[in-house]
Every structure is written in C-alpha cells, then in structure tokens.
Amino acid sequence: MSQRRDDFEDDGRTIANMNVDGMPWYEPNRQDPDSTEKLEMTREEQRWLIGGALKAALFVGAVFAVVYFLFLLFCTKIWFA
C-alpha cells in the first residue's frame, strides 16, 4: 500500500473548484485556468463520443420499455385475471 502512494504525482489539474461564494477563501476575480482550454477532438473521436452517448440513451430507453412491457404482462395475466 505504501508503494502505491509513493507513485502518486500531482499534475496541478483542478478536479473540483472550491472557490465558492460565501467561503472565507473566496476570490471573486479568480479565473480557473482549465476553463479556458477547449477540447480538441478529431472527427473519429467525435463519432465515438456521439455513438457512445447514443448507445447509453438507447440502453436506458430499452430498459424502461422492457420494464413497462413486463408490468403490462403482470397486470393482464396475474393481477386482473
């Protein structure tokens, strides 16, 4: 376990910005350096991203459809029979 902690190297990126209004350390004019960077992707990476999002949305929709269908079967065959 101690060997794994020794391998950690801080790269300086901000995961969660803690500059929140009302906190004692709040700085109103502070700019987040990572927010100005634009993510550059190739056309193939954009296709992979859109395809993955579409697959995830279709999967969620299919799960809802299957649950709805099973509920209808339950109602017609068991509950109201």
Backbone bond lengths (Angstrom), bond angles and torsions (degrees), N, CA, C in turn:
res aa  C-N    CA-C-N  psi(-1)  N-CA   C-N-CA  omega(-1)  CA-C   N-CA-C  phi
1 M - - - 1.448 - - 1.521 111.11 -
2 S 1.320 117.81 -40.51 1.456 119.77 -179.10 1.523 111.16 -67.49
3 Q 1.328 117.79 -30.41 1.460 120.53 178.94 1.533 110.24 -67.05
4 R 1.329 117.37 -36.77 1.455 121.08 -179.47 1.528 110.56 -66.94
5 R 1.314 118.66 -38.29 1.459 121.07 178.86 1.526 111.32 -68.87
6 D 1.302 117.70 -31.01 1.455 120.89 179.94 1.520 111.88 -69.00
7 D 1.337 117.77 -23.53 1.459 121.55 -178.75 1.523 112.76 -79.41
8 F 1.337 118.49 -11.79 1.457 121.59 -177.49 1.522 110.56 -68.31
9 E 1.329 114.45 133.29 1.457 119.84 178.12 1.520 108.25 -133.44
10 D 1.337 117.16 122.28 1.458 122.47 -178.59 1.518 109.55 -76.38
11 D 1.352 116.29 125.44 1.460 119.79 179.22 1.523 112.66 -99.64
12 G 1.333 118.26 0.24 1.450 122.18 174.06 1.515 115.62 85.83
13 R 1.337 119.20 2.58 1.460 121.01 179.07 1.524 110.43 -75.10
14 T 1.326 116.37 148.77 1.455 122.09 177.57 1.521 108.80 -95.23
15 I 1.322 116.93 119.78 1.460 121.33 178.38 1.529 109.64 -83.97
16 A 1.329 117.23 -48.33 1.457 122.28 178.63 1.521 108.43 -133.44
17 N 1.316 116.75 121.69 1.452 121.44 -179.20 1.528 108.80 -74.75
18 M 1.323 117.48 118.64 1.458 122.53 -179.06 1.526 112.40 -97.81
19 N 1.325 117.84 13.42 1.453 121.91 177.85 1.537 107.93 -82.91
20 V 1.348 116.52 81.62 1.451 123.01 -172.99 1.525 109.38 -110.10
21 D 1.325 115.89 136.25 1.463 121.13 179.23 1.528 110.00 -59.24
22 G 1.336 116.21 131.40 1.459 121.59 179.57 1.513 113.45 103.33
23 M 1.310 118.07 -15.50 1.458 121.25 178.39 1.531 109.26 -84.67
24 P 1.342 117.41 151.54 1.464 119.15 -177.85 1.530 113.92 -62.14
25 W 1.308 118.44 -26.58 1.464 121.56 -177.27 1.537 112.20 -94.66
26 Y 1.335 118.18 9.85 1.470 121.97 -177.16 1.520 111.61 -64.05
27 E 1.321 116.16 130.43 1.460 123.18 176.17 1.529 107.76 -120.87
28 P 1.335 118.76 106.85 1.471 120.27 -172.70 1.525 114.31 -65.88
29 N 1.315 119.55 -27.77 1.468 121.17 -175.76 1.521 113.06 -97.95
30 R 1.310 117.58 8.39 1.461 120.74 -176.76 1.523 110.50 -76.13
31 Q 1.316 116.20 131.31 1.454 122.69 177.35 1.521 109.08 -100.47
32 D 1.319 116.37 137.17 1.457 120.82 175.83 1.527 108.27 -82.21
33 P 1.323 118.73 118.30 1.472 119.66 -175.99 1.520 113.12 -65.30
34 D 1.332 117.97 -26.67 1.456 120.10 -178.45 1.523 112.12 -78.52
35 S 1.335 118.32 -20.27 1.467 119.94 -176.13 1.525 112.16 -74.34
36 T 1.311 118.52 -19.56 1.459 120.83 -178.54 1.527 112.68 -86.78
37 E 1.331 117.09 -13.09 1.459 119.99 -179.72 1.519 110.24 -78.04
38 K 1.328 116.30 134.53 1.449 121.39 177.36 1.521 108.82 -100.80
39 L 1.309 116.16 135.67 1.449 121.29 -179.61 1.522 109.15 -78.34
40 E 1.301 116.22 120.42 1.455 121.68 179.18 1.521 108.79 -97.97
41 M 1.346 116.21 124.70 1.456 121.09 179.37 1.516 109.48 -129.14
42 T 1.312 114.95 148.51 1.459 119.52 175.45 1.521 108.62 -78.98
43 R 1.319 116.50 170.22 1.475 120.51 179.61 1.524 110.45 -62.94
44 E 1.331 116.76 -36.88 1.460 119.94 -179.90 1.531 110.77 -67.19
45 E 1.332 117.23 -40.47 1.464 120.38 177.75 1.525 111.03 -65.55
46 Q 1.329 117.33 -37.10 1.464 120.44 176.90 1.525 110.53 -64.09
47 R 1.330 117.04 -41.46 1.473 120.55 177.57 1.515 111.03 -62.25
48 W 1.340 116.98 -42.83 1.463 120.52 178.72 1.529 110.95 -63.37
49 L 1.317 117.26 -40.42 1.459 121.75 179.57 1.528 110.96 -65.44
50 I 1.302 117.47 -47.39 1.466 121.52 179.46 1.524 110.28 -65.65
51 G 1.322 117.27 -40.91 1.466 120.71 178.52 1.517 112.08 -63.40
52 G 1.329 117.16 -41.45 1.460 120.35 178.37 1.514 112.21 -65.21
53 A 1.331 116.78 -41.47 1.468 120.30 177.94 1.526 110.78 -65.61
54 L 1.324 116.99 -39.74 1.454 120.81 178.93 1.528 111.13 -65.63
55 K 1.327 117.08 -42.62 1.468 120.40 177.51 1.526 111.54 -61.66
56 A 1.325 116.72 -41.72 1.461 120.23 179.45 1.528 110.67 -64.18
57 A 1.333 117.60 -43.19 1.465 120.88 179.76 1.527 111.13 -65.78
58 L 1.326 117.17 -42.08 1.464 120.22 178.45 1.528 111.39 -65.75
59 F 1.317 117.31 -36.26 1.464 120.47 177.68 1.526 110.66 -63.64
60 V 1.325 117.21 -45.51 1.468 120.95 179.07 1.528 109.87 -62.52
61 G 1.331 117.36 -43.53 1.464 121.02 177.81 1.516 111.92 -62.23
62 A 1.325 117.15 -39.92 1.467 120.88 178.92 1.525 111.09 -66.00
63 V 1.314 117.32 -39.08 1.472 120.27 177.85 1.523 109.83 -62.64
64 F 1.329 117.72 -44.74 1.465 120.56 177.71 1.528 111.02 -62.12
65 A 1.324 117.92 -41.32 1.464 121.25 -179.80 1.525 111.18 -64.59
66 V 1.319 117.45 -42.01 1.464 120.90 179.59 1.527 110.72 -65.91
67 V 1.309 117.01 -42.98 1.471 120.21 178.54 1.527 109.95 -63.32
68 Y 1.324 118.17 -42.31 1.462 121.77 178.27 1.522 110.47 -62.48
69 F 1.324 117.18 -44.02 1.464 121.58 178.92 1.528 110.96 -62.88
70 L 1.325 117.32 -43.57 1.465 119.63 178.60 1.523 111.48 -65.43
71 F 1.319 117.94 -36.00 1.458 121.24 176.65 1.523 110.67 -64.42
72 L 1.339 117.06 -42.21 1.466 119.66 177.17 1.525 111.60 -63.43
73 L 1.326 116.97 -41.53 1.463 119.80 176.28 1.522 111.37 -61.82
74 F 1.302 116.64 -42.73 1.463 121.21 178.55 1.525 110.54 -61.03
75 C 1.321 116.91 -44.31 1.466 120.38 -178.70 1.523 111.81 -65.56
76 T 1.332 117.54 -44.71 1.461 120.15 -175.06 1.517 112.88 -78.27
77 K 1.316 119.51 -33.66 1.466 121.09 -174.19 1.535 113.28 -94.74
78 I 1.317 118.86 -30.14 1.461 120.95 -173.19 1.521 111.98 -115.51
79 W 1.309 117.56 -54.15 1.453 120.74 -172.06 1.527 112.38 -70.10
80 F 1.330 117.99 -52.46 1.465 121.44 -176.63 1.513 113.30 -94.35
81 A 1.299 120.00 10.14 1.469 122.77 -176.98 1.511 112.18 -73.42
